[in-house]
């Protein structure tokens, strides 16, 4: 068995200097190196499988080199050939599965293999105990999935046509289903829905079974990619089984690492974007916090969401997370993404609003207080004389901006403003923190982010609105 320490920073082919980030729109720079964007972007509709293999050797050269090293082979040079020659050397179970991957690539390179077979070969490798094989296989699988999704998007592309509507003076947009290749209308999907679903659960098993942070990160990142291709209203509900949510609570724990927690927050956000899952999550969390039991309705429907309060505690840990040096930017992004998720929950209705007030957290704290603590801490950093990296300043500004937007939405809401303002001012420590933050941010100062005039002005305006609401509630005319 080959073992090695795989740092979080080394996961996948990255553009971010610190970690992989799966963007909600699957942007080109999320996991594939900028220099490889041209390689993976299809230039025309005729994408040969032979071309896929040659591109894979470029994007995953180091990963394939390690995998094929278990066969005593070197991967073909991308400068000399795009063909893969089969091997007959099988020494062990590990080598047998690596050999299967090699043979599958060989068939695809000769245009006789299927993409589904390639996915199965990589998934088989992810089931081994050797952490190096699992990690490298996940890296290759990650890139292959990106390519398949690019191909799917290319196949389903639609032309937008501008026409004149006789009933109005303004032109309107129509989306036509005209394919560049009419034969595609009769073609089968590249990968069946059942295989995508099976792959998602396999990645879930890998993420929960393996201890290596880098492996967890790749597995959860792939889960996010798979969720992104589903329709939130018609497909995603089947992905949100109870074990998935309970695993998220484990992935949000402190020991999981900042990179993994960031992807876990994204995973939770994608799942809760399904209306049915959102309703079940919020109602179950509220019921568990008050009675310790899930509702009879949920139980009868097979949705026994018992234990989801630990997910909320995990989100609280994300807000309370600390980092310095190279991890500062990652922690700031984690905290901002957590606030965005909480804002989404709060906008979902009363049950989501109750979650934001933190009445169901086992530690008897609330998210509003945690958000205020984060803001106060970051304001202190900004006003200190220590040297800050430009990217940290920018991310800190975005964090404070997002927090102010959430607070203003809450204190301006006709239904929730009174209970929110009571929570913010009832306790002495909360009141002092609230007033201090509103006052400091509402005046133009020597904060480091004022080099960005637009953002400084927005933060000051948001802070002044927040201060006005708070002081009015306290009976102060100023």
N, C-alpha and C positions, 0 to 999 in steps of 0.2 A: 504494500500500500504506500502510495506517495502522499506525504503530508506536508503542508506548508501553511504559513500564516498569510491570509489574504486580507490586506487592509481594505477598509471601507472605500477608500479613495480609488482603489483599483478596479472597482466593479464596472464591467461593461466597457463600451467605447464611449467616452464621455466628452461633453463640451464644458460642463460645469466643473470648476476646479476642485470641488469637494465631494460631489455626490451625483448620482443619477437623479433626474427629475422627470417624472412622466407627466407631460403637459396635457391638460384636458382636451386640447385640439390636436394632439399627436403632431406637434410641430416637428419640422425636419431636424432641429438641433437638439431634441430631447435625449436621445441615446446614441445617435450616430454621429461620429465626428464630423465637424464642418467640412473637412477636406474630402469626406466620403459622401457628402450629400449628392453630388453629381453622379456618383456611382449608383446610388440606390433610387434616384428619381428616374422613372421610366421615360425615355425619350420618344417612344412611339408605342403603339398598341401591341405590337408583336414582341412579346417577351419570351425568349426561348429559355428553357430550363438549363441548357448548357451555359447560357450567359449568367444564370443565377449562381451556378457553382463557382464560376470564375470570380464573380463579385463577392461571394462568400469567403473565398480564400483571401481576398484583399481585406475585407472588413474584420475577419476573425482569424487572421494568420497566426497570432500568438496562441489563441485558444486551441485551434486545430493542431498546431505543432505539439502542444502538450498532450492532447488526446491521442494523436497518432504515435506519440513517443511510447505509449504502452504497447505498441506493436513493433517497436524498433524501426519505425519508418519516419522519413522526413516528408513533409507535404510538398507537392509539386510547386516549383517556382512559378509565381504569377507572370514572370517575364518569359518563361519558356513554353508553358503548356497550360491548357485549361482542362485537359482530360485527367481523370482519376483512374489509375490502374488498380485492379482488384488484388487483394492479398489472400493468401491461403494459410497464413501463420496464425493459429489460434492456440494460445497457451493457457488461458484461464477464463473464468466467467467475465472478468473485467475486459480482457482482450477480445473475447467473443462479441461483446456488445459494441466495443469500439470498432471491431472489424465489420460488424453489421452496418454501422454508420458509414464506414468507408465504402462498403459495397453499394449502399444506397446512393451515396454521392456519385459513385461510378456510374450507376444506372441513369441518374438524372443528367450527368454530364454527357451521356450518349443519347439523351432524350427518350429514354425508355422507362424512367422511374416516375413516381408520383410525389407531390408535395406532402401528402398525408403520410406516406411512408417515411419521409425525412423527419417529420414531427414525431412519429412513433419511435424512430431510432433514437432521437435525442431524449425523449421522455423516458425510454428504457434506461438510458445512462443516468438519468436523474434519480433512479431508484436504487443505485448502488450505495455502498457505505463509504467509499473513497471520496473524501470531501473535495479533493482536487478535480476528480472527474466530474463530480456533480456541479461544482462551481463553473468549470469551463464549459460544460454542456449547457448550463443555463445561459451563459453569455452568448453562445452560438444560437440557442433557441430564441433568445431575446431579439437578435438581429434578424433571424429568419422570419419571425412573426411580424416585425416591422415591414419587411419586404412583401410578405403576403398581404398585409393590410393595404400597402401601397398599390399592389396589383388589384385588390378588391375595389379600392376607390377608383382606380383607373377604369375598371370594367363597368362600374355603375355610374360613371360620370354622365352628367346631363347638361344639355345646352340651354342656356337662358336666352330667350328671344324677346326683343322689344317690339311690341305691336301697338297699333292705335285702337283704342276702344271707342267705338262710335257713341257710346253712352256718356262719355266724359271727354273733356278737353285735354286731359292728361294721359300720357302713354302709361301703360301698365306692363308689368313683367310677367311672363309666363314661362314655366319650366317644362320643357318638353323631354320626353323619354327617348329622344333620337340617339341611337348608338352609332358610333362611327363604323362599327362592324355589325351588320344586321344578324349575322350568325350567332352573336352572343346572346341574343334573346332566348335561344333554345339551349344555351350551354348550362351545365350544372355548376353549382357553387364550388369554389376551389376546395373548401373544407366544409364538411357538414356541421350543422348546429350541435348535434350530439357530441361530435369530437371536440368542438370548442368548449362545451360544458364539461366534458371529461377532463380536458387539459386544465381548466380552471381549478377543479378539485384536486388534481394531481399537484399543482403548484401550491395549493393550500396545505396539502400533506407535507410537502417539502419544507414549506415555511415554518410549520409547527414542529416537525420532527428534527430538523437540523439545528445545531447550536451556533454554527458559524454566522456571524453578523452579515458577511458578504453574501452568503447563500440566501439568507432570509431576505436581504434587500433585493436580490435579483428575482427571487420567487414572487415577492409581493409586487414588484414592478411589473412582472409579466401578468399577474392577476389584474392589475389596473389596466393594462393594454387590452386584455380580453374583455373587461367590463366596458371599456370605451366603445367597443364595436357593437354593443347591444343597444336596443331601444329601451329607454328608461320606462316606458309605459307598457310595453308588450312582452319584453324578454327578461328584463333585469330581475324581476321578482324571484324567478327560479334560482338565481345565483345567491340570494340572500338568506340562506338557511341559517338556523341558529348557531351551529358550530363555527360558521364564518365570523359572526359577531363576537362570539366568545374568544376566538383566536385573536381578534383585533385588540381585545383588552390585554392580552399577553404581549402583543407587539407594541403596545403603547407604554409598557412599563419602562422604568428608568434604565434597566440593564439591557434593553433592546438596542440602544444606541440611537443617536439623533437621526441618522440616515434612514433607519428602519421606521422610526416613529413618524417621520415626515411622509413616507410612503403609506404607512398605516392610516394616517389622517386622510390622505387622498382616497384610499380604499373605502373608508367609512363614508366620506363625502359622496363618492360615486354610488354606493349602495343606497344611501338616504335620498338620492335624487330620484329614486323610484317612489312614487307617491304612496303605494301600498306599504312598502317597507318603512317609510318615514312614519306613517300613522302607527304601525305596530311597534316601532321602536320607541316613539315618544310615549305612547300610552302604557307600554310595558315598563318603561323606566319610571314613570310616575307612580304606577301601582306598586312596583317593587319597593320604591322609596317609602311609601306610606304604610303598606301592609306586609311587606316581605314576601308577598305571593303575586303570581301573575294572575291576570284576569281569567275567569272561566271561559269567556268567549275565545280568547287567544288559545287557551288550552284545548278547547274543543276543536279549534281549527288546526291543531297540530303545531301552533306557533308558541311553544313554551319558552318565552324569552327570559326565564329566570337567570339572574346573574349579570344582567346588562348594566347594572349600576356600576360595575367595575370598569365599563367602557367610559363612563363619565369621569370616574376617578382617574383613568388614564389620560383623558383630555386635560384634566386639572394638572396632572404631572407635566404635560406638554407646555402649559402656560408657565409653570414654575421652573421650567428647565433653565439651566445656566450653562454658559459656554464662554470660552475666551480664546484668543489667538485665532487659529485656523477654523475653529468651530463657531466663532461669533456669528458669522453670516448665516450659517446653517440653523443655529438656534433661533435667530431672528425670523427666518423664513418659516420655521416650524411654528413659532408663536403666532405669526401673522395668519398662516393657514388655519390654525386652530380657531382664531377669532372669526375668520370668514365662515368656518363650519358652524360655530356657535350662532353667528348672525343668521345663517340659513335656518337653523333650528328655531330661532326666535321668530322668524318670519312665517313659520309654518302654522301658527295658531297658539292657542292657550297652553296646550300641553308642551310645546316647544319652549314657550316663554317660561313656564314653570321650571324647565330644565336649566335655563340660563340663570335663573335666580338661585339655583343650586340647592333647592330644598330637598333634593333626593340624594345628594352626595353623602356617602357614608361618613365622611370626615366632618360633617356639619359646617362646611364652608360654602362659599358661593363664587360663581364665575365672575361676577361683577367686581368683587374685591380682588380677585386674582388679576383681572385685567388692569385695575387701577394700580396694583403693585408693579406690574410689568411697565406700565407707562411711567410711573414715578422713577423707577430704576433707570429706564432708558433716557429720560430727561436729565437725570443726574450725570449719566455718561456723556451726553451731548454737551452739557455745560462745564464739564471738567476740562482740564488742560491737557489731558492725555491725547496722544496722536491717534487719530482714527483713520482707517482705510476708507477711501471714497465709496467702495461697494458696501461697506458696513454702514456708513452714514446714510446712503440711499435706502438700504433695507430698513434701517431704524426709522427713517422718515415715513416709509410706507406702512410700517407697523403702527406707529402712533396715529397716522391718518386713518387707517382701518378701524382702530379702536374708537377714535372720535366719531367716525361715521356711525358705528354701532350705537354708541352712547346717545348720540343725537336722535337717532331713529327711535330709541326707547323712550327718552324723555319727551319726545314730541308726539308720541302715539296717544290718541285720545283715550284708549282703553287701558294702556299699561303704564302711562307716565307717572301716575300717582304712586302705585306700588313700587316702581323702580326708584323714584326719588326718595321714598321712605326708606328703602334698603340702603340707598347711598348716603343718607343723612341721619338715620336713627342712632347708629352706633357712633361713639365719639371718634374712634380711629378711622372709620369710613368717612365721616363728615370732614375731618381734617384733611384726609387724603384727597377727597373729591374737590374741595375748595382750593387746595394747594395746586393741584393739576390744572384745574380750570383757570386759575389766576395766572400761573406761570406761562401757560401756552397761549393765553389770550392777549399777551402783550408782545410786541416785537422786541426781540432781544438779540443777543450775540450768539444765538444757537447756531451750531455748525451748519444746519441745513438751509440757512437763509441764503446761501450761495445759489440755491434753486429758488428764484423769486416766486414762481408760480406755486410751488408746493408750500413755501413758507406762508404765502398769503392765504392759501386754502386752509392750512392748519390753524392759523390765527383766527380766521373767520369761523371755522367749526368750533374752536375753543370758546370764542365769544358767545356763540349761540348756546353752547352747553352751559357756560357760566351764567348767562341770563336766566335760563330755565331753573338752574339750581338756586340762585339767589332769590328769584321770584317765589319759589316754593318755600324758602326759609323766611319769606316776608321782608326781604331787603329790597328796597326800591331801586338800588343801583344794580 
